[in-house]
Amino acid sequence: MQQIVLTSESLGDKAYKILRSFILKGEIRPGTRLTESQLAGEMRISRTPVRDALRLLEKDGLLISEGLKGYTVIHFSCKSIDEIFDTRLMIETHALRTASPPELDKWIAQHTGEPMPAGEIEPIIDMDDAFHTGLVTAMNNQMISDFYYNVNTRMKVLWLYIYSDEEYQVHNTMLSSIMSHGSIIESCKAGDIDQAVERLTKHVNDSRDYALKHFKEKTVAEKKQALFASAEQDG
């Protein structure tokens, strides 16, 4: 990790923002262990603001506390991926059914005729995130929005993990997924919320299938790579 110098703003807040950015961008990978002493040394600050930052990241759902061993960046399993998509589906379909017409109209206007991003994967993920988060925000239910924020943060880490290697830089499937947003918007414009829910459900489940498929492939590839590395060391 690159060297970081922190200044006037609350050191805990700055440390939090920097570490959160590194995790979301995949620069600190899932499963990485982080300790107060290690990060304090790298950031050249005391352990107290680092401790504050790590606690906030744990609250965000990005870190798992391991007691005296420190923290681990969230990692995934097929079960946890299913849970993320199940939760998203419950919240987002509820949002479609309960958002007030004026708020739903604002969301529709924001996401009608959006230009498709090109190039790096992160703008594509950000566009997908804005679509789904905007729908949940249209409910005007702060408690659900706060809960969804944590779920969607994990979702972003998952996508960046899946796309972190060159072999997963083919964006056609993700772009196709974003294009399906249009059909959901069209159903809402027509006032057919049942159809919008049906299309949203298919959209989320298609994303689930894609995420699970590539997660399994990536897990197998990483295990093989670890075995080869171990065999070379033994040799």
C-alpha positions in Angstrom: 0.0 0.0 0.0 1.3 3.5 -0.9 2.6 5.7 1.9 0.0 8.2 3.2 0.5 11.4 5.2 -2.5 12.7 7.1 -3.0 16.3 8.2 -5.5 18.8 9.8 -8.9 17.1 9.3 -9.7 14.6 12.0 -7.1 11.9 11.6 -9.7 9.2 12.3 -12.0 10.5 9.6 -9.2 10.8 7.1 -7.9 7.3 7.9 -11.4 6.0 7.5 -12.0 7.6 4.1 -8.6 6.4 2.7 -9.0 2.8 3.9 -12.6 2.7 2.7 -11.5 3.9 -0.7 -8.7 1.3 -0.9 -11.2 -1.5 0.0 -13.8 -0.3 -2.4 -11.3 0.0 -5.2 -9.9 -3.4 -4.6 -6.5 -2.1 -3.5 -7.0 -3.9 -0.2 -8.4 -7.3 -1.2 -11.0 -9.4 0.6 -9.5 -11.5 3.3 -6.6 -9.1 4.0 -5.8 -8.8 7.7 -5.4 -5.3 9.0 -3.9 -4.3 12.4 -3.8 -1.0 14.3 0.0 -1.1 14.6 0.6 -2.0 10.9 -1.7 0.8 9.7 -0.4 3.4 12.2 3.1 2.8 11.0 2.2 3.1 7.3 0.1 6.2 7.9 2.6 7.7 10.4 -0.1 8.5 13.0 -0.9 7.1 16.4 -3.0 4.0 16.9 -6.1 5.9 18.3 -7.3 7.4 15.0 -6.6 4.1 13.3 -8.7 2.3 15.9 -11.5 4.8 15.3 -11.3 4.2 11.5 -11.3 0.5 11.8 -14.4 0.5 14.0 -16.2 2.7 11.5 -15.3 0.3 8.7 -16.5 -2.6 10.8 -19.8 -0.7 11.3 -20.0 -0.3 7.5 -19.7 -4.1 7.1 -16.4 -3.9 5.3 -14.3 -5.4 8.1 -14.7 -8.3 10.5 -13.2 -8.0 14.0 -10.9 -10.9 15.0 -10.2 -9.6 18.5 -6.6 -9.2 19.4 -5.6 -10.4 15.9 -7.0 -7.2 14.3 -9.5 -7.1 11.5 -10.1 -8.9 8.2 -11.5 -7.3 5.1 -14.8 -9.0 4.3 -14.5 -12.1 2.2 -17.3 -14.0 0.4 -18.8 -17.4 0.2 -21.7 -18.7 -2.0 -23.9 -18.4 1.0 -23.0 -14.8 1.8 -23.4 -13.8 -1.9 -26.9 -15.3 -1.9 -27.7 -13.4 1.3 -26.6 -10.1 -0.3 -28.9 -10.7 -3.3 -31.8 -11.9 -1.2 -31.6 -8.8 0.9 -31.4 -6.5 -2.1 -34.3 -8.2 -3.7 -36.5 -7.8 -0.6 -35.7 -4.1 -0.2 -35.7 -3.1 -3.8 -39.0 -4.7 -4.7 -40.5 -3.2 -1.6 -39.2 0.2 -2.7 -40.9 -0.1 -6.1 -44.2 -0.9 -4.4 -44.1 1.8 -1.6 -42.2 4.8 -3.1 -44.4 7.8 -3.5 -45.3 8.8 -7.1 -43.4 12.1 -7.0 -40.2 10.4 -5.6 -40.6 7.5 -8.1 -40.9 10.1 -10.9 -37.7 11.8 -9.9 -35.9 8.5 -9.9 -37.3 7.7 -13.4 -36.2 11.1 -14.7 -32.7 10.6 -13.4 -32.2 7.3 -15.1 -34.0 7.8 -18.4 -31.7 7.9 -21.4 -28.5 7.7 -19.4 -25.4 7.4 -21.6 -23.6 4.1 -21.1 -20.2 4.4 -19.5 -17.2 3.0 -21.3 -13.7 1.8 -20.3 -13.0 1.0 -16.7 -15.2 -1.2 -14.7 -15.6 1.2 -11.8 -17.8 3.8 -13.6 -20.1 0.9 -14.7 -20.4 -0.3 -11.1 -21.1 3.2 -10.0 -23.8 3.6 -12.5 -25.5 0.4 -11.4 -25.1 1.5 -7.8 -26.8 4.8 -8.5 -29.7 3.2 -10.1 -30.5 0.8 -7.3 -29.6 3.1 -4.4 -31.8 5.8 -6.0 -34.7 3.5 -6.0 -34.3 2.7 -2.3 -33.9 6.4 -1.5 -37.2 7.1 -3.2 -39.0 5.3 -0.3 -37.9 8.2 2.1 -37.3 5.6 4.8 -33.9 6.5 6.4 -33.6 3.3 8.4 -34.0 1.1 5.4 -31.7 3.3 3.4 -29.0 3.1 6.0 -29.3 -0.7 6.1 -29.2 -0.9 2.3 -26.1 1.2 2.3 -24.2 -1.5 4.1 -25.6 -4.2 1.9 -24.7 -2.3 -1.3 -21.2 -1.5 0.0 -20.6 -5.2 0.2 -22.1 -5.6 -3.2 -19.5 -3.1 -4.6 -16.6 -4.9 -3.0 -17.9 -8.2 -4.5 -18.0 -6.8 -8.0 -14.6 -5.2 -7.7 -13.2 -8.5 -6.4 -14.7 -10.5 -9.3 -13.3 -8.0 -11.8 -9.9 -7.5 -10.1 -8.0 -9.7 -12.5 -7.4 -9.1 -16.2 -9.4 -12.2 -17.2 -12.5 -10.6 -15.7 -12.2 -7.3 -17.4 -14.7 -8.2 -20.1 -17.6 -5.9 -19.3 -20.2 -7.1 -21.8 -22.3 -8.9 -19.2 -22.2 -6.0 -16.7 -23.2 -3.5 -19.5 -26.0 -5.8 -20.6 -27.2 -5.9 -17.0 -27.3 -2.1 -16.9 -29.2 -2.0 -20.2 -31.9 -4.0 -18.5 -32.5 -1.0 -16.2 -34.4 0.6 -19.1 -37.1 -2.1 -19.2 -37.7 -1.5 -15.4 -38.0 2.2 -16.0 -40.4 1.7 -18.9 -42.7 -0.4 -16.8 -42.7 2.3 -14.1 -43.5 5.0 -16.7 -46.5 2.9 -17.9 -47.7 2.6 -14.3 -47.3 -1.2 -14.3 -45.6 -1.7 -11.0 -46.2 -5.4 -11.0 -44.3 -5.8 -14.3 -41.6 -3.5 -13.0 -41.2 -5.8 -9.9 -41.1 -8.8 -12.2 -38.4 -7.3 -14.3 -36.4 -6.1 -11.3 -36.6 -9.5 -9.8 -35.2 -11.1 -13.0 -32.5 -8.4 -13.2 -31.3 -9.0 -9.7 -31.4 -12.8 -10.0 -29.5 -12.7 -13.3 -26.8 -10.6 -11.5 -26.8 -13.2 -8.7 -26.2 -16.0 -11.1 -23.4 -14.1 -12.9 -21.8 -13.2 -9.6 -21.9 -16.8 -8.2 -20.6 -18.3 -11.5 -17.6 -16.0 -11.6 -17.0 -16.2 -7.9 -16.8 -20.0 -8.1 -14.4 -19.8 -11.1 -12.2 -17.2 -9.4 -12.1 -19.3 -6.2 -11.0 -22.4 -8.1 -8.3 -20.4 -10.0 -6.9 -18.9 -6.8 -6.8 -22.3 -5.1 -4.9 -23.8 -8.1 -2.5 -20.8 -8.0 -1.8 -21.3 -4.3 -1.1 -25.0 -4.9 1.3 -24.2 -7.7 3.1 -21.6 -5.6 3.4 -24.0 -2.7 4.7 -26.8 -4.9 7.4 -24.4 -6.3 8.5 -23.4 -2.9 8.7 -27.1 -1.8 10.6 -27.9 -5.0 
